[in-house]
């Protein structure tokens, strides 16, 4: 991919006259989505604990897992316990269930069966389109979002995240966009924050 190619330009895409989303806004949208997923997981875990369908031990595992999983966002070095968060069957089960929810959130909402955008993208006026400027299929959405699982892997996820940031800020595409041949484009004039940033 050339620095001066279509992936590098912030202007209208030469092939279909659409404006690619600002990478800074894409990062903010992702963090909004992570917070939304965390709130849902905590609500479900709390509800199950109140109904005595899971033990307090499971509640502690979920709470600890979410805190440790977001450790890199808090700044500072991770402790040994935060790096090795999968230390029991409960930890592994929570990791699998949370990762499945994490991926399904993006896969379903960004496909044509959802909004073509996640909640974060909706707030910031962005949507995911294929090379024909249409909403993407479930297959394309899966191909686009499965690489995000790598972000869930301790230590490896940090380096992969930095690589993804490089791709986004330099080529306006991340790994999933390249694999599925998709773009995140701006919807100027739609969404509260989108109007603010498009001025």
N, C-alpha and C positions, 0 to 999 in steps of 0.2 A: 504494500500500500504506500503510495507516494505521499509525501508531506503536502504536496499541492493538489492531490487528487480530491475526489468528491467527499472522502471521509474527513478531510482536513478542513474543508470550508465551512464557515458559519453562515454563509449566504444561502440563497435558494439552491436546492439540488438541481443540477443541470438536467437530470433525466425526467423529473416529474414535478418540478416547481413546488417544492415543499420545504419549509424551514425546519432544520433539525434543532432539537431542543438544546438549550444551554446545559452543558455538563454539570455546572454547579447546581442548577435546579434539579437535575437528575439525582445527584447525591442527596440533596435535601429530601426529595420525594422518597428515596429508598429508606432513609431514617424514619420518616413518617410511617412508612409501611411496617418497618421493624417494630416500632412502638405499638402500632395497631395489632399486630400479631401477638405481641407480648401481652397486651391487655386482654385479648380473647383467651389466651392460654391461662392466664391467671384467673380470669372470671370462671372458666370451665373447671379449673382445679379447685377453686374456692367453693363452687356450687356442689361439686362431687364430694368434697370434704364435709360440707354442711349436711349433705344427705347421707353421710356415713358410708358412701360407696367406695371411698379410698381412705386410707389411714392418714394420720398426721405425718407419719414418716414419708409417705408419698408427697404430701403437701410441702414438706421440707425439701425433698429432692427437687421438686418443680421450682420452688422459689430459689434454691441455691443454684440450680442449673441455669435459670434465666439470668441471675446476677453474674455468675461466672462467665456465661456465654457473651455477656455484654462488657466484660472486663476491659477489652481494648478501647472501648469508647470512653471509659472513665479516665484514661490517661495513666501513665506509669507502667512499670513492668508487671507482668503477671506472676503470681506466686506459683509454686510447684503444684499446689492443689487446683489452681485455676487452669493450668495447662493440662493436667491429668484429671479432667472432670468426670470421665467415664470410669468409675471404679467399682461398680456393682451392677447387678441385673436391673435394679430400679433405674440407675443412671442411664444404662443402655436403652431401656424401654422408653424413658422420657426423651432421650436423644432422637430415637427413631420416630416417635410420634410427633415431636415438635418439628423435626426436619420435614416430615411428610406434610404437616400443616403449612409450614413455611413455603415449601415448593408449590403446593396446591393453590395457595393464596395467589401467587403470581401467575401460575399456569392458567387457572380458570378466569381470573379477572382480566388478564391481558388478551385472552382469546376472543374470538367473535361471539362466543357464548356468554361472555361477561360484558364489561363495558369497553373492552379494548384498552383499558387503563386500570391501574390500581387506584386505591384511595389517595395515595400520595401524588400520583400523576394527575388524578382528577382535580385535586386541590390546586396544583401548580400548572394546570392547563397543558397537559401533554398526553399523547396517545401513541400506541405502538401500531405501526403499519408495515405491510409487506412491500415488496418492490413494485407492486402495482397500485400502491396507495390504498389498499383495502385492509380491513381488520384481519388479523392472522388466524390461522386454523389452530386447533388444539395440538396438532402435531408440531407445527412451527413454534407454538408457545412453549411446548415441552422442551423442544430442542434449544430454544432461547433461554429457558430458565433453569434447566437442570445443572448447568455449570455453577449456579449460585450455591449449590450444596457445598462446594469446596470452601466457601466462606464459613461454613459451620464447623470445619475441621480445625481443632486447636493448632496454633502456630502456623501451619500451612495456609490457613485462611487469611492470615495477616498479609503474607507475601502475595497471595493471589489477589487480595483486595487492592494492594498497591499496583499490581500489574493491570488490573481492571481500570483503576483510576488513570493510569498512563494512557491506556487505549481510549478512554472516554474523552480526556482533555486534549489528546493529540489527534485522534482520528474521528472523534464523535461517535464511536462504536465501542462496545465491549465484546468480550468473547462470544456471548450468546447472540448478539446482533450479527456477528460475522458468520457464525454457524448456521443461523436461520435466515440470513439475508433480510433482516428487518431494520427498521429505523424507529427511533423515538422522535416524534415531531411535535412542534409547538402548535397550540390552538389559541392563537392570540385573540384576546377579547372574551375568552371563556374562563371562568373560574376567578375567584376573588384575588388570590395572590398572583395569578397569571397576568391580570390586568396591571397590577402594581409593577411587576418586573418587566413588562413589555413597554412601559413608557419610556 
